[in-house]
Amino acid sequence: HSTQVYLIDDLDEYVDCLQDMLEAAKEQDIPADAIVKESAPAQFEVNLHHVEDAIKACDYALLLKRLIKNIAYDHEMDSTFMAKPYPGQAGNGLHVHISLLDKKTGKNIFAAEDPLQNTSLRHAVGGILDTMAASMAFLCPNVNSYRRFGAQFYVPNAPSWALDNRTVAVRVPTGSPDAVRIEHRVAGADANPYLMLASILAGIHHGLTNQIEPGEPIEGNAYEQLEPSLPNNLRDALRELDDSEVLNKYIDPKYIDIFVACKEAELQEFETTISDLEYNWYLHTV
């Protein structure tokens, strides 16, 4: 049934299941905290605390996913991380917040009173934007992933950045100067977190090393100002990844070759399968 984003009453309906999820996460030392209602029916966002180890962050994401599925089953419910399970409803995303700490001092190198004046932050964003198209096969790795995109669902479809603007691909939240960070808003919940984060970190290092400027930040609604330019299907995304000199430098080219081959095989299977919709449209009408 229909539910409303951020509505507390909708949390009450699922409170027993959600509470069990948080308690199970605590028992397993998974740093999950807030659960908020999202816009689609029975859709919820679960936040994980920042951790300094990127691999550990990915571990927690996968463990939490497994936990959620099991607890939902115990409550006679199903859970899904499919990017777009229902037409006309918001899909499931996997947003990641990234800070970079100085290894010697432990301080956040993105910290700034004015984030626009922080050179490291700008170059990191520049590298992410420069490699975003090539990273799409890792951020959105399935045919269904690309059904999630659309301005009405706040899913970015072009490389873009801004301060505290949820219509862009890379958002820099404003607030405490010490907590300045990057929010990457493109990946779907069906992404492999290890590959997703590897591609984002590769982009950051690429930007810092080559001092890539990100251009001017977007002001206002990015969907009204930018034409869609990111790959909008898996085949194009795989081609961008395969052709990327930058990502083939950071990620073993042999792995990329195998990944692309496996995904192309999946795509071939998908494209040669006759769907129920085709039977409904054509079996008795042509």
HUHU-V177510 format. One record per residue. N is the residue number from 1. RES is the residue in one small letter. D_CENTER is the distance of its C-alpha to the mean C-alpha in Angstrom with 1 decimal. Layout:
{{N,RES,D_CENTER} {N,RES,D_CENTER}}
This chain:
{{1,h,25.9} {2,s,24.5} {3,t,22.9} {4,q,22.0} {5,v,19.0} {6,y,20.0} {7,l,23.4} {8,i,24.9} {9,d,27.2} {10,d,24.4} {11,l,23.5} {12,d,27.2} {13,e,27.2} {14,y,24.8} {15,v,25.9} {16,d,27.6} {17,c,24.6} {18,l,22.2} {19,q,24.8} {20,d,25.3} {21,m,21.7} {22,l,21.9} {23,e,25.3} {24,a,24.2} {25,a,21.4} {26,k,24.1} {27,e,26.5} {28,q,24.1} {29,d,23.2} {30,i,19.5} {31,p,18.8} {32,a,17.3} {33,d,18.9} {34,a,18.1} {35,i,17.4} {36,v,17.2} {37,k,17.8} {38,e,15.4} {39,s,16.8} {40,a,17.1} {41,p,20.0} {42,a,19.6} {43,q,15.9} {44,f,15.1} {45,e,12.6} {46,v,13.4} {47,n,13.1} {48,l,13.8} {49,h,16.1} {50,h,15.7} {51,v,17.4} {52,e,19.0} {53,d,18.4} {54,a,15.0} {55,i,16.1} {56,k,17.1} {57,a,13.8} {58,c,12.4} {59,d,15.7} {60,y,15.3} {61,a,11.9} {62,l,13.8} {63,l,17.0} {64,l,15.6} {65,k,14.3} {66,r,17.9} {67,l,19.6} {68,i,18.1} {69,k,19.3} {70,n,22.6} {71,i,23.3} {72,a,22.6} {73,y,25.0} {74,d,27.6} {75,h,27.5} {76,e,28.0} {77,m,24.6} {78,d,21.8} {79,s,18.1} {80,t,15.3} {81,f,11.7} {82,m,12.3} {83,a,9.8} {84,k,13.0} {85,p,15.9} {86,y,18.2} {87,p,19.2} {88,g,19.7} {89,q,17.3} {90,a,13.8} {91,g,11.2} {92,n,8.8} {93,g,5.2} {94,l,3.5} {95,h,4.3} {96,v,6.5} {97,h,10.0} {98,i,12.2} {99,s,16.0} {100,l,18.5} {101,l,21.8} {102,d,25.1} {103,k,26.4} {104,k,29.9} {105,t,29.6} {106,g,26.4} {107,k,25.6} {108,n,22.4} {109,i,23.0} {110,f,20.8} {111,a,23.2} {112,a,25.2} {113,e,27.1} {114,d,25.9} {115,p,22.5} {116,l,23.5} {117,q,26.3} {118,n,24.4} {119,t,24.7} {120,s,22.4} {121,l,19.5} {122,r,20.3} {123,h,20.5} {124,a,17.2} {125,v,15.5} {126,g,17.8} {127,g,16.8} {128,i,13.1} {129,l,14.1} {130,d,16.8} {131,t,14.7} {132,m,11.7} {133,a,13.5} {134,a,14.6} {135,s,11.2} {136,m,10.0} {137,a,11.7} {138,f,9.7} {139,l,6.2} {140,c,7.9} {141,p,11.0} {142,n,13.1} {143,v,15.4} {144,n,14.1} {145,s,10.5} {146,y,12.1} {147,r,14.0} {148,r,11.2} {149,f,11.7} {150,g,14.5} {151,a,15.6} {152,q,17.0} {153,f,13.7} {154,y,12.1} {155,v,9.5} {156,p,10.4} {157,n,12.4} {158,a,13.9} {159,p,13.5} {160,s,14.6} {161,w,14.8} {162,a,16.9} {163,l,18.1} {164,d,16.9} {165,n,15.9} {166,r,13.2} {167,t,13.9} {168,v,12.6} {169,a,9.6} {170,v,10.6} {171,r,12.3} {172,v,15.1} {173,p,16.2} {174,t,19.9} {175,g,22.2} {176,s,23.9} {177,p,24.5} {178,d,23.9} {179,a,20.4} {180,v,19.1} {181,r,15.6} {182,i,12.5} {183,e,9.4} {184,h,6.6} {185,r,5.3} {186,v,4.5} {187,a,2.3} {188,g,4.6} {189,a,6.4} {190,d,8.7} {191,a,7.2} {192,n,9.7} {193,p,8.7} {194,y,11.7} {195,l,11.1} {196,m,7.6} {197,l,9.3} {198,a,12.5} {199,s,11.5} {200,i,10.3} {201,l,13.5} {202,a,15.5} {203,g,14.7} {204,i,15.7} {205,h,18.8} {206,h,19.6} {207,g,19.6} {208,l,21.7} {209,t,24.1} {210,n,24.7} {211,q,24.6} {212,i,22.4} {213,e,22.5} {214,p,19.7} {215,g,22.1} {216,e,22.8} {217,p,20.2} {218,i,19.8} {219,e,22.1} {220,g,21.8} {221,n,19.7} {222,a,17.8} {223,y,17.9} {224,e,21.7} {225,q,22.0} {226,l,19.9} {227,e,20.3} {228,p,17.3} {229,s,17.2} {230,l,14.0} {231,p,14.8} {232,n,14.9} {233,n,15.8} {234,l,15.5} {235,r,18.9} {236,d,18.3} {237,a,15.1} {238,l,17.2} {239,r,19.9} {240,e,18.0} {241,l,16.9} {242,d,20.5} {243,d,22.0} {244,s,20.1} {245,e,22.6} {246,v,20.3} {247,l,17.9} {248,n,21.0} {249,k,22.4} {250,y,19.8} {251,i,19.0} {252,d,22.1} {253,p,23.1} {254,k,24.5} {255,y,21.3} {256,i,19.6} {257,d,22.7} {258,i,22.5} {259,f,18.8} {260,v,19.6} {261,a,22.8} {262,c,21.3} {263,k,18.7} {264,e,21.6} {265,a,23.7} {266,e,21.3} {267,l,21.1} {268,q,24.9} {269,e,25.3} {270,f,23.2} {271,e,25.2} {272,t,28.5} {273,t,28.1} {274,i,30.0} {275,s,28.2} {276,d,29.9} {277,l,29.3} {278,e,31.3} {279,y,34.1} {280,n,34.1} {281,w,34.3} {282,y,36.6} {283,l,38.6} {284,h,41.4} {285,t,41.0} {286,v,41.5}}
